[in-house]
C-alpha cells in the first residue's frame, strides 16, 4: 500500500480550494510569488485558509523568502 498523498498548488480563489478539499487533497498550496499567474496575496490566502478543515495542510510557495 502506498503512502502517496496529493498536493494541489496554485489555489487562489474559493472554488478550487473547496474542490480540492472535497476531492480529499492532503496538501493545499498557495503561491506567494508575485510574478506568477497563480499569485495570491496574504489577505486572500488567509481567507482561503479558513475553507481548509482542521488538520488540512497548507503549503506556501515562495521565492527568495529571506528578502
PDB file of N, CA, C and O in Angstrom, chain B, residues numbered from 101:
ATOM      1  N   UNK B 101       0.841  -1.175   0.000  1.00  0.00           N
ATOM      2  CA  UNK B 101       0.000   0.000   0.000  1.00  0.00           C
ATOM      3  C   UNK B 101       0.889   1.242   0.000  1.00  0.00           C
ATOM      4  O   UNK B 101       1.889   1.292   0.717  1.00  0.00           O
ATOM      5  N   UNK B 102       0.533   2.228  -0.790  1.00  0.00           N
ATOM      6  CA  UNK B 102       1.310   3.453  -0.941  1.00  0.00           C
ATOM      7  C   UNK B 102       0.912   4.497   0.093  1.00  0.00           C
ATOM      8  O   UNK B 102      -0.250   4.592   0.488  1.00  0.00           O
ATOM      9  N   UNK B 103       1.893   5.270   0.520  1.00  0.00           N
ATOM     10  CA  UNK B 103       1.635   6.399   1.418  1.00  0.00           C
ATOM     11  C   UNK B 103       1.587   7.708   0.646  1.00  0.00           C
ATOM     12  O   UNK B 103       1.739   8.778   1.235  1.00  0.00           O
ATOM     13  N   UNK B 104       1.378   7.636  -0.655  1.00  0.00           N
ATOM     14  CA  UNK B 104       1.327   8.807  -1.506  1.00  0.00           C
ATOM     15  C   UNK B 104       0.152   9.693  -1.128  1.00  0.00           C
ATOM     16  O   UNK B 104      -0.969   9.217  -0.955  1.00  0.00           O
ATOM     17  N   UNK B 105       0.425  11.008  -0.999  1.00  0.00           N
ATOM     18  CA  UNK B 105      -0.627  11.967  -0.669  1.00  0.00           C
ATOM     19  C   UNK B 105      -0.601  13.080  -1.698  1.00  0.00           C
ATOM     20  O   UNK B 105       0.468  13.480  -2.158  1.00  0.00           O
ATOM     21  N   UNK B 106      -1.772  13.580  -2.060  1.00  0.00           N
ATOM     22  CA  UNK B 106      -1.890  14.589  -3.104  1.00  0.00           C
ATOM     23  C   UNK B 106      -1.712  15.999  -2.560  1.00  0.00           C
ATOM     24  O   UNK B 106      -2.139  16.317  -1.450  1.00  0.00           O
ATOM     25  N   UNK B 107      -1.053  16.857  -3.392  1.00  0.00           N
ATOM     26  CA  UNK B 107      -0.962  18.287  -3.106  1.00  0.00           C
ATOM     27  C   UNK B 107      -1.449  19.031  -4.337  1.00  0.00           C
ATOM     28  O   UNK B 107      -0.989  18.776  -5.450  1.00  0.00           O
ATOM     29  N   UNK B 108      -2.366  19.935  -4.136  1.00  0.00           N
ATOM     30  CA  UNK B 108      -2.823  20.794  -5.216  1.00  0.00           C
ATOM     31  C   UNK B 108      -2.286  22.188  -4.935  1.00  0.00           C
ATOM     32  O   UNK B 108      -2.474  22.726  -3.844  1.00  0.00           O
ATOM     33  N   UNK B 109      -1.621  22.764  -5.918  1.00  0.00           N
ATOM     34  CA  UNK B 109      -0.938  24.031  -5.715  1.00  0.00           C
ATOM     35  C   UNK B 109      -1.491  25.096  -6.657  1.00  0.00           C
ATOM     36  O   UNK B 109      -2.144  24.785  -7.653  1.00  0.00           O
ATOM     37  N   UNK B 110      -1.220  26.344  -6.327  1.00  0.00           N
ATOM     38  CA  UNK B 110      -1.648  27.450  -7.164  1.00  0.00           C
ATOM     39  C   UNK B 110      -3.087  27.837  -6.945  1.00  0.00           C
ATOM     40  O   UNK B 110      -3.715  28.426  -7.824  1.00  0.00           O
ATOM     41  N   UNK B 111      -3.613  27.518  -5.793  1.00  0.00           N
ATOM     42  CA  UNK B 111      -5.009  27.827  -5.491  1.00  0.00           C
ATOM     43  C   UNK B 111      -5.127  29.299  -5.104  1.00  0.00           C
ATOM     44  O   UNK B 111      -4.423  29.764  -4.207  1.00  0.00           O
ATOM     45  N   UNK B 112      -6.018  30.034  -5.779  1.00  0.00           N
ATOM     46  CA  UNK B 112      -6.106  31.459  -5.473  1.00  0.00           C
ATOM     47  C   UNK B 112      -7.533  32.008  -5.426  1.00  0.00           C
ATOM     48  O   UNK B 112      -7.742  33.215  -5.310  1.00  0.00           O
ATOM     49  N   UNK B 113      -8.512  31.100  -5.519  1.00  0.00           N
ATOM     50  CA  UNK B 113      -9.910  31.502  -5.327  1.00  0.00           C
ATOM     51  C   UNK B 113     -10.623  30.410  -4.538  1.00  0.00           C
ATOM     52  O   UNK B 113     -10.123  29.292  -4.411  1.00  0.00           O
ATOM     53  N   UNK B 114     -11.783  30.743  -4.017  1.00  0.00           N
ATOM     54  CA  UNK B 114     -12.523  29.828  -3.149  1.00  0.00           C
ATOM     55  C   UNK B 114     -12.944  28.543  -3.856  1.00  0.00           C
ATOM     56  O   UNK B 114     -12.896  27.470  -3.254  1.00  0.00           O
ATOM     57  N   UNK B 115     -13.352  28.631  -5.113  1.00  0.00           N
ATOM     58  CA  UNK B 115     -13.883  27.458  -5.813  1.00  0.00           C
ATOM     59  C   UNK B 115     -12.857  26.314  -5.909  1.00  0.00           C
ATOM     60  O   UNK B 115     -13.188  25.178  -5.569  1.00  0.00           O
ATOM     61  N   UNK B 116     -11.622  26.585  -6.363  1.00  0.00           N
ATOM     62  CA  UNK B 116     -10.674  25.472  -6.425  1.00  0.00           C
ATOM     63  C   UNK B 116     -10.258  24.945  -5.052  1.00  0.00           C
ATOM     64  O   UNK B 116      -9.974  23.757  -4.901  1.00  0.00           O
ATOM     65  N   UNK B 117     -10.221  25.823  -4.058  1.00  0.00           N
ATOM     66  CA  UNK B 117      -9.888  25.366  -2.706  1.00  0.00           C
ATOM     67  C   UNK B 117     -10.976  24.414  -2.212  1.00  0.00           C
ATOM     68  O   UNK B 117     -10.672  23.350  -1.673  1.00  0.00           O
ATOM     69  N   UNK B 118     -12.224  24.786  -2.391  1.00  0.00           N
ATOM     70  CA  UNK B 118     -13.337  23.934  -1.985  1.00  0.00           C
ATOM     71  C   UNK B 118     -13.302  22.604  -2.732  1.00  0.00           C
ATOM     72  O   UNK B 118     -13.500  21.547  -2.133  1.00  0.00           O
ATOM     73  N   UNK B 119     -13.054  22.657  -4.029  1.00  0.00           N
ATOM     74  CA  UNK B 119     -12.988  21.423  -4.830  1.00  0.00           C
ATOM     75  C   UNK B 119     -11.846  20.534  -4.363  1.00  0.00           C
ATOM     76  O   UNK B 119     -12.006  19.316  -4.284  1.00  0.00           O
ATOM     77  N   UNK B 120     -10.695  21.124  -4.052  1.00  0.00           N
ATOM     78  CA  UNK B 120      -9.546  20.342  -3.585  1.00  0.00           C
ATOM     79  C   UNK B 120      -9.859  19.664  -2.253  1.00  0.00           C
ATOM     80  O   UNK B 120      -9.519  18.498  -2.048  1.00  0.00           O
ATOM     81  N   UNK B 121     -10.504  20.396  -1.356  1.00  0.00           N
ATOM     82  CA  UNK B 121     -10.880  19.827  -0.057  1.00  0.00           C
ATOM     83  C   UNK B 121     -11.869  18.676  -0.258  1.00  0.00           C
ATOM     84  O   UNK B 121     -11.721  17.607   0.335  1.00  0.00           O
ATOM     85  N   UNK B 122     -12.872  18.909  -1.096  1.00  0.00           N
ATOM     86  CA  UNK B 122     -13.880  17.869  -1.349  1.00  0.00           C
ATOM     87  C   UNK B 122     -13.278  16.643  -2.021  1.00  0.00           C
ATOM     88  O   UNK B 122     -13.754  15.526  -1.820  1.00  0.00           O
ATOM     89  N   UNK B 123     -12.227  16.848  -2.823  1.00  0.00           N
ATOM     90  CA  UNK B 123     -11.573  15.730  -3.510  1.00  0.00           C
ATOM     91  C   UNK B 123     -10.607  14.973  -2.598  1.00  0.00           C
ATOM     92  O   UNK B 123     -10.100  13.912  -2.963  1.00  0.00           O
ATOM     93  N   UNK B 124     -10.357  15.526  -1.412  1.00  0.00           N
ATOM     94  CA  UNK B 124      -9.511  14.836  -0.452  1.00  0.00           C
ATOM     95  C   UNK B 124      -8.030  15.141  -0.555  1.00  0.00           C
ATOM     96  O   UNK B 124      -7.210  14.347  -0.094  1.00  0.00           O
ATOM     97  N   UNK B 125      -7.665  16.269  -1.146  1.00  0.00           N
ATOM     98  CA  UNK B 125      -6.244  16.632  -1.237  1.00  0.00           C
ATOM     99  C   UNK B 125      -5.647  16.742   0.160  1.00  0.00           C
ATOM    100  O   UNK B 125      -6.253  17.325   1.060  1.00  0.00           O
ATOM    101  N   UNK B 126      -4.474  16.186   0.332  1.00  0.00           N
ATOM    102  CA  UNK B 126      -3.812  16.202   1.635  1.00  0.00           C
ATOM    103  C   UNK B 126      -3.141  17.550   1.911  1.00  0.00           C
ATOM    104  O   UNK B 126      -3.042  17.978   3.061  1.00  0.00           O
ATOM    105  N   UNK B 127      -2.685  18.206   0.857  1.00  0.00           N
ATOM    106  CA  UNK B 127      -1.980  19.481   0.980  1.00  0.00           C
ATOM    107  C   UNK B 127      -2.551  20.479  -0.020  1.00  0.00           C
ATOM    108  O   UNK B 127      -2.836  20.126  -1.165  1.00  0.00           O
ATOM    109  N   UNK B 128      -2.716  21.716   0.413  1.00  0.00           N
ATOM    110  CA  UNK B 128      -3.203  22.772  -0.462  1.00  0.00           C
ATOM    111  C   UNK B 128      -2.127  23.844  -0.536  1.00  0.00           C
ATOM    112  O   UNK B 128      -1.686  24.368   0.487  1.00  0.00           O
ATOM    113  N   UNK B 129      -1.710  24.165  -1.756  1.00  0.00           N
ATOM    114  CA  UNK B 129      -0.607  25.097  -1.947  1.00  0.00           C
ATOM    115  C   UNK B 129      -1.053  26.473  -2.377  1.00  0.00           C
ATOM    116  O   UNK B 129      -1.921  26.623  -3.237  1.00  0.00           O
ATOM    117  N   UNK B 130      -0.445  27.482  -1.763  1.00  0.00           N
ATOM    118  CA  UNK B 130      -0.720  28.871  -2.087  1.00  0.00           C
ATOM    119  C   UNK B 130       0.571  29.516  -2.575  1.00  0.00           C
ATOM    120  O   UNK B 130       1.612  29.407  -1.927  1.00  0.00           O
ATOM    121  N   UNK B 131       0.497  30.186  -3.717  1.00  0.00           N
ATOM    122  CA  UNK B 131       1.661  30.727  -4.405  1.00  0.00           C
ATOM    123  C   UNK B 131       1.816  32.212  -4.074  1.00  0.00           C
ATOM    124  O   UNK B 131       0.963  33.029  -4.422  1.00  0.00           O
ATOM    125  N   UNK B 132       2.915  32.547  -3.400  1.00  0.00           N
ATOM    126  CA  UNK B 132       3.178  33.926  -3.000  1.00  0.00           C
ATOM    127  C   UNK B 132       4.247  34.591  -3.871  1.00  0.00           C
ATOM    128  O   UNK B 132       4.858  35.577  -3.460  1.00  0.00           O
ATOM    129  N   UNK B 133       4.468  34.060  -5.056  1.00  0.00           N
ATOM    130  CA  UNK B 133       5.437  34.633  -5.996  1.00  0.00           C
ATOM    131  C   UNK B 133       4.679  35.623  -6.884  1.00  0.00           C
ATOM    132  O   UNK B 133       3.864  35.218  -7.713  1.00  0.00           O
ATOM    133  N   UNK B 134       4.946  36.905  -6.711  1.00  0.00           N
ATOM    134  CA  UNK B 134       4.160  37.948  -7.370  1.00  0.00           C
ATOM    135  C   UNK B 134       4.171  37.864  -8.894  1.00  0.00           C
ATOM    136  O   UNK B 134       3.198  38.271  -9.531  1.00  0.00           O
ATOM    137  N   UNK B 135       5.226  37.355  -9.488  1.00  0.00           N
ATOM    138  CA  UNK B 135       5.310  37.275 -10.945  1.00  0.00           C
ATOM    139  C   UNK B 135       4.495  36.120 -11.524  1.00  0.00           C
ATOM    140  O   UNK B 135       4.341  36.025 -12.741  1.00  0.00           O
ATOM    141  N   UNK B 136       3.983  35.262 -10.688  1.00  0.00           N
ATOM    142  CA  UNK B 136       3.248  34.076 -11.132  1.00  0.00           C
ATOM    143  C   UNK B 136       1.808  34.406 -11.487  1.00  0.00           C
ATOM    144  O   UNK B 136       1.195  35.290 -10.890  1.00  0.00           O
ATOM    145  N   UNK B 137       1.276  33.686 -12.466  1.00  0.00           N
ATOM    146  CA  UNK B 137      -0.134  33.822 -12.832  1.00  0.00           C
ATOM    147  C   UNK B 137      -1.043  33.344 -11.706  1.00  0.00           C
ATOM    148  O   UNK B 137      -2.200  33.756 -11.622  1.00  0.00           O
ATOM    149  N   UNK B 138      -0.526  32.486 -10.851  1.00  0.00           N
ATOM    150  CA  UNK B 138      -1.331  31.916  -9.763  1.00  0.00           C
ATOM    151  C   UNK B 138      -1.049  32.577  -8.417  1.00  0.00           C
ATOM    152  O   UNK B 138      -1.365  32.018  -7.367  1.00  0.00           O
ATOM    153  N   UNK B 139      -0.460  33.760  -8.453  1.00  0.00           N
ATOM    154  CA  UNK B 139      -0.134  34.520  -7.241  1.00  0.00           C
ATOM    155  C   UNK B 139      -1.393  34.774  -6.409  1.00  0.00           C
ATOM    156  O   UNK B 139      -2.473  35.029  -6.942  1.00  0.00           O
ATOM    157  N   UNK B 140      -1.223  34.698  -5.101  1.00  0.00           N
ATOM    158  CA  UNK B 140      -2.288  35.048  -4.163  1.00  0.00           C
ATOM    159  C   UNK B 140      -1.665  35.923  -3.072  1.00  0.00           C
ATOM    160  O   UNK B 140      -0.604  35.605  -2.534  1.00  0.00           O
ATOM    161  N   UNK B 141      -2.340  37.024  -2.757  1.00  0.00           N
ATOM    162  CA  UNK B 141      -1.814  37.893  -1.702  1.00  0.00           C
ATOM    163  C   UNK B 141      -2.129  37.282  -0.334  1.00  0.00           C
ATOM    164  O   UNK B 141      -2.976  36.396  -0.216  1.00  0.00           O
ATOM    165  N   UNK B 142      -1.448  37.761   0.674  1.00  0.00           N
ATOM    166  CA  UNK B 142      -1.542  37.161   2.006  1.00  0.00           C
ATOM    167  C   UNK B 142      -2.951  37.264   2.587  1.00  0.00           C
ATOM    168  O   UNK B 142      -3.403  36.335   3.256  1.00  0.00           O
ATOM    169  N   UNK B 143      -3.647  38.359   2.349  1.00  0.00           N
ATOM    170  CA  UNK B 143      -5.005  38.505   2.883  1.00  0.00           C
ATOM    171  C   UNK B 143      -5.965  37.503   2.243  1.00  0.00           C
ATOM    172  O   UNK B 143      -6.782  36.893   2.933  1.00  0.00           O
ATOM    173  N   UNK B 144      -5.865  37.336   0.929  1.00  0.00           N
ATOM    174  CA  UNK B 144      -6.714  36.357   0.244  1.00  0.00           C
ATOM    175  C   UNK B 144      -6.378  34.950   0.711  1.00  0.00           C
ATOM    176  O   UNK B 144      -7.277  34.145   0.955  1.00  0.00           O
ATOM    177  N   UNK B 145      -5.093  34.649   0.837  1.00  0.00           N
ATOM    178  CA  UNK B 145      -4.676  33.320   1.306  1.00  0.00           C
ATOM    179  C   UNK B 145      -5.213  33.056   2.713  1.00  0.00           C
ATOM    180  O   UNK B 145      -5.629  31.939   3.023  1.00  0.00           O
ATOM    181  N   UNK B 146      -5.203  34.065   3.546  1.00  0.00           N
ATOM    182  CA  UNK B 146      -5.727  33.911   4.908  1.00  0.00           C
ATOM    183  C   UNK B 146      -7.220  33.560   4.858  1.00  0.00           C
ATOM    184  O   UNK B 146      -7.675  32.680   5.588  1.00  0.00           O
ATOM    185  N   UNK B 147      -7.970  34.241   4.008  1.00  0.00           N
ATOM    186  CA  UNK B 147      -9.397  33.944   3.863  1.00  0.00           C
ATOM    187  C   UNK B 147      -9.622  32.534   3.324  1.00  0.00           C
ATOM    188  O   UNK B 147     -10.500  31.810   3.793  1.00  0.00           O
ATOM    189  N   UNK B 148      -8.814  32.153   2.330  1.00  0.00           N
ATOM    190  CA  UNK B 148      -8.957  30.818   1.742  1.00  0.00           C
ATOM    191  C   UNK B 148      -8.572  29.723   2.729  1.00  0.00           C
ATOM    192  O   UNK B 148      -9.119  28.621   2.679  1.00  0.00           O
ATOM    193  N   UNK B 149      -7.648  30.015   3.612  1.00  0.00           N
ATOM    194  CA  UNK B 149      -7.209  29.022   4.597  1.00  0.00           C
ATOM    195  C   UNK B 149      -8.346  28.599   5.514  1.00  0.00           C
ATOM    196  O   UNK B 149      -8.339  27.484   6.036  1.00  0.00           O
ATOM    197  N   UNK B 150      -9.318  29.474   5.714  1.00  0.00           N
ATOM    198  CA  UNK B 150     -10.458  29.128   6.567  1.00  0.00           C
ATOM    199  C   UNK B 150     -11.361  28.080   5.916  1.00  0.00           C
ATOM    200  O   UNK B 150     -12.166  27.448   6.602  1.00  0.00           O
ATOM    201  N   UNK B 151     -11.237  27.890   4.603  1.00  0.00           N
ATOM    202  CA  UNK B 151     -12.011  26.866   3.897  1.00  0.00           C
ATOM    203  C   UNK B 151     -11.429  25.473   4.182  1.00  0.00           C
ATOM    204  O   UNK B 151     -12.136  24.468   4.106  1.00  0.00           O
ATOM    205  N   UNK B 152     -10.143  25.432   4.506  1.00  0.00           N
ATOM    206  CA  UNK B 152      -9.453  24.162   4.752  1.00  0.00           C
ATOM    207  C   UNK B 152      -9.858  23.655   6.139  1.00  0.00           C
ATOM    208  O   UNK B 152      -9.739  24.384   7.123  1.00  0.00           O
ATOM    209  N   UNK B 153     -10.335  22.414   6.220  1.00  0.00           N
ATOM    210  CA  UNK B 153     -10.767  21.892   7.521  1.00  0.00           C
ATOM    211  C   UNK B 153      -9.583  21.691   8.469  1.00  0.00           C
ATOM    212  O   UNK B 153      -8.440  21.589   8.022  1.00  0.00           O
ATOM    213  N   UNK B 154      -9.849  21.634   9.761  1.00  0.00           N
ATOM    214  CA  UNK B 154      -8.775  21.385  10.725  1.00  0.00           C
ATOM    215  C   UNK B 154      -7.993  20.129  10.342  1.00  0.00           C
ATOM    216  O   UNK B 154      -8.571  19.103   9.982  1.00  0.00           O
ATOM    217  N   UNK B 155      -6.696  20.233  10.425  1.00  0.00           N
ATOM    218  CA  UNK B 155      -5.834  19.107  10.068  1.00  0.00           C
ATOM    219  C   UNK B 155      -5.403  19.128   8.612  1.00  0.00           C
ATOM    220  O   UNK B 155      -4.487  18.400   8.229  1.00  0.00           O
ATOM    221  N   UNK B 156      -6.049  19.951   7.795  1.00  0.00           N
ATOM    222  CA  UNK B 156      -5.651  20.086   6.401  1.00  0.00           C
ATOM    223  C   UNK B 156      -4.364  20.894   6.329  1.00  0.00           C
ATOM    224  O   UNK B 156      -4.248  21.944   6.961  1.00  0.00           O
ATOM    225  N   UNK B 157      -3.410  20.411   5.569  1.00  0.00           N
ATOM    226  CA  UNK B 157      -2.114  21.083   5.496  1.00  0.00           C
ATOM    227  C   UNK B 157      -2.118  22.154   4.419  1.00  0.00           C
ATOM    228  O   UNK B 157      -2.581  21.933   3.300  1.00  0.00           O
ATOM    229  N   UNK B 158      -1.594  23.314   4.778  1.00  0.00           N
ATOM    230  CA  UNK B 158      -1.465  24.421   3.847  1.00  0.00           C
ATOM    231  C   UNK B 158       0.020  24.626   3.571  1.00  0.00           C
ATOM    232  O   UNK B 158       0.836  24.641   4.492  1.00  0.00           O
ATOM    233  N   UNK B 159       0.364  24.784   2.292  1.00  0.00           N
ATOM    234  CA  UNK B 159       1.751  24.894   1.875  1.00  0.00           C
ATOM    235  C   UNK B 159       1.945  26.225   1.163  1.00  0.00           C
ATOM    236  O   UNK B 159       1.117  26.616   0.341  1.00  0.00           O
ATOM    237  N   UNK B 160       3.037  26.925   1.474  1.00  0.00           N
ATOM    238  CA  UNK B 160       3.343  28.200   0.828  1.00  0.00           C
ATOM    239  C   UNK B 160       4.472  28.015  -0.177  1.00  0.00           C
ATOM    240  O   UNK B 160       5.494  27.402   0.130  1.00  0.00           O
ATOM    241  N   UNK B 161       4.281  28.548  -1.374  1.00  0.00           N
ATOM    242  CA  UNK B 161       5.334  28.602  -2.379  1.00  0.00           C
ATOM    243  C   UNK B 161       5.871  30.028  -2.368  1.00  0.00           C
ATOM    244  O   UNK B 161       5.130  30.980  -2.611  1.00  0.00           O
ATOM    245  N   UNK B 162       7.160  30.169  -2.085  1.00  0.00           N
ATOM    246  CA  UNK B 162       7.789  31.483  -2.016  1.00  0.00           C
ATOM    247  C   UNK B 162       9.073  31.485  -2.831  1.00  0.00           C
ATOM    248  O   UNK B 162       9.616  30.430  -3.161  1.00  0.00           O
ATOM    249  N   UNK B 163       9.543  32.664  -3.147  1.00  0.00           N
ATOM    250  CA  UNK B 163      10.797  32.853  -3.872  1.00  0.00           C
ATOM    251  C   UNK B 163      11.607  33.867  -3.097  1.00  0.00           C
ATOM    252  O   UNK B 163      11.105  34.938  -2.755  1.00  0.00           O
ATOM    253  N   UNK B 164      12.874  33.535  -2.812  1.00  0.00           N
ATOM    254  CA  UNK B 164      13.737  34.433  -2.067  1.00  0.00           C
ATOM    255  C   UNK B 164      13.084  34.851  -0.743  1.00  0.00           C
ATOM    256  O   UNK B 164      12.945  36.039  -0.452  1.00  0.00           O
ATOM    257  N   UNK B 165      12.698  33.876   0.029  1.00  0.00           N
ATOM    258  CA  UNK B 165      11.974  34.129   1.270  1.00  0.00           C
ATOM    259  C   UNK B 165      12.761  35.013   2.240  1.00  0.00           C
ATOM    260  O   UNK B 165      12.160  35.710   3.057  1.00  0.00           O
ATOM    261  N   UNK B 166      14.080  34.997   2.164  1.00  0.00           N
ATOM    262  CA  UNK B 166      14.877  35.829   3.069  1.00  0.00           C
ATOM    263  C   UNK B 166      14.738  37.311   2.775  1.00  0.00           C
ATOM    264  O   UNK B 166      15.034  38.152   3.624  1.00  0.00           O
ATOM    265  N   UNK B 167      14.282  37.634   1.556  1.00  0.00           N
ATOM    266  CA  UNK B 167      14.096  39.045   1.200  1.00  0.00           C
ATOM    267  C   UNK B 167      12.852  39.568   1.853  1.00  0.00           C
ATOM    268  O   UNK B 167      12.511  40.739   1.683  1.00  0.00           O
TER     269      UNK B 167
END
